[in-house]
């Protein structure tokens, strides 16, 4: 990552920081660079400059797949904890996928997909 030196401090270009003009209201943005002779020395992508900058204390959000709503008695395809692709029936009472060779707990599985008659046969 490219860095810049401004007034004795090193900043990372393209990193997320908090910016303000008055020190009260802060916004989160990505540092594009500095304009040393300006009253607003900290430039952001797609925005005007700001007078102040500080380390971003805001947690960056994540995007994850929504959990599959499991239906009792339906057949699912999934990847188990060992990375093996499996198929099994979900038992709401037991809270597991039953397979020919055993069972798997949904919380330990990934890539869970409901199988239909059109796209696969269940064991």
Secondary structure, 3 states (H helix, E strand, C coil): CCEEEECCEEEECCCEEEEECCCCCCEEEEEEEECCCCCCCEEECCCCCECEEEECCCCCCCCCCCCCCCCCCCEEEEECCCCCEEEEEEECCCCEEEECCEEEEHHHCEEEEECCCCCCCCC
